[in-house]
Amino acid sequence: MRHRFTASFAALFALASAGANSTPLWIDVRSADEYAERHLGSDPNIPHSDIRREIDQLAPDRNTEIVLYCAAGGRSGVAKMQLESLGYTRVRNAGGIEQVREERGCAALPPEGSASIPCPEPLTR
């Protein structure tokens, strides 16, 4: 069965409207099961094993600023190398989800009954 990335319509619309000087595209490259348990805001999920074939759906422009994260940084490092081999020029491995949560000022826990941890809206650069 093929994985489908998960993102809200608003997040996809914002990504489609984004230019090179806008906010980065944050992608959670953990497994779909890990993402379902807990994730940051509306960040899309593309497991690292699927990133090569699914990235064009979110970032057809090879100059899009992309920030990857996983549980500890290993899988996001693998995904970074894969994207660079496809010609993406602005890719960063942000490490693990806890590092990213702190860096972005996200809440410590999701609201009761939700898997989505609230995060402040990113600022345009």
N, C-alpha and C positions, 0 to 999 in steps of 0.2 A: 504494500500500500504506500502510495506517495504521500509525503508530509506536505501539509499546507501551512504556510506561515500564518501567524495570528497577529492581527493588528486591527485597530478600530478604523472606521471610515474616516473620521476626522484626522487621525494620524497619517493615513495614506494620502489624504488630500493635501495635508501640510507638506508631506514629503514630495509629492508631485509638483507643488508650487515652489519648492525650495531652490535656491540658486547656490552658487559656489561660496558666497559670503554669508550664508544663513546658518542656522543651527545644524550641528552634526546629526547624522542618522545613528542612533544608538540601537544596536542589535544584540539581543540575548541569544547566544549560540548553544545554550544548554538543551537537553532533550525536551521533547514536548511534555513528558510527564513532570519533569522538574519545573518547567514553566507553569504548568497547570496548578502546581502546589503553591507557588509564590513567584511573582514577577514585579518589575518596576513599571508603574504607570501603564502607559499605552505602548511601551517599547515592543516592536515586533519580535517574534521568535522564529529564527531559522537555525535549526540544529547544525552544528559545524559540518556534519557529514552531508548536508544538503546545500550548503552555501554556494558551491560552484554553479549548481543548476538553477537556483532560485533567486540569486541576488539581482538579476536583471529586472525582476518584477518590482523591486523597491528602488533600485539605483541603476538605471540604465546609463547614466552619465559617469564615466570612469574617474571624473574629478570630484565626485561627491565626497564630502568628509564623512567617514564611517568610523564609529567607535564600537568595538566589539567587547563583550564580556561573557563570562561563564561562571562556574562555581569558584574556581581558584586562579584561572588565567591560562591554563594549559590548552584547552580546546579553543579559546579565543586566539591564542598564538598560532595554532594550526590554521584556523580560519583566516587569519591575517595573511599568512603566507599564500594561501589559496587565492585570496582576492588580489594580492599583488601579482601573482602569476597570470591573472586574467587582465592585468593592466590598470587596476585601481591604484591611484597614486596618493590618496590621502586616507590611509587606514591606520588606526591605532588600537592596540590591545590595552584595554583599561584594567585588565585583571579580573578579579572575582566580583561577584554581585555585591558583597558587603562593602568592598572598596568603592564601588560605583555608587552604592546607596549613600555612603557618607560624602563622597565627592560632590554629588548632586543635591545633597540636602534633603533626601527623601525620608519619609517617616520610618521608624524602626520596625513597625509591624503593619500588616494590612488591616483595614477595618474588619470587624467581626462579620463572618459570612462571605468574605471576599478573598481572592488570592492576589489582588492588585495592590501593591504598596504605593500610596500617593507620593508623587514627586512634584516639586515646583515646575512650572512651565519653563522650558529652556529659554535663555535670552539669545537674541540674534546677535551674532558677532559683527 
